[in-house]
């Protein structure tokens, strides 16, 4: 399995994200609530 990850590593580029993007994703993940009832998962955004 290690061959899969090391083979294409030279083609990958690291990119930087904007602080606004990181803040948006963190805020969204904090407001997301997943409720499970009788084996069914419900996703709701608390905003």
N, C-alpha and C positions, 0 to 999 in steps of 0.2 A: 504494500500500500504506500510505502514511502516513495516509491518511484513515481507515482501519480503526481505528487505534490512537488517534487524536486525537478521534474522534467520541464515544466512550463514556467518556472520561477523567473527566468531571465526576461520573459515577455511581459511580466507584470510591472505596473508602475504604481507608485504610491501617490495618492492625490490628497490634497488638503480640503477639508470641508469648511464652509463658512460658519462662524459662531451662531448665526441665525438659524442655520439648518440643524445644528446640534441641539440648540435650545428648543426648536419646534419638535424634534423627535423625542426629546426627554419629556417635554410637557404632554405630548400626546400619550406616551407610554404611561405616564402617571395618571392620566384621566381615563385610561382604558380599563374597564372592569369586565372580567369574564366570569359568568355564573354558570354552574352546571346543575341541571335538574333532570333526573331520570335518564342519565346518559347522553343528554343533549347539551351542547355548550352554546351559550348566548353571549355575544359580545356587545357591550354598550359603552358609549362615550359619555362621560359624566359632565361634559361642558355644554 
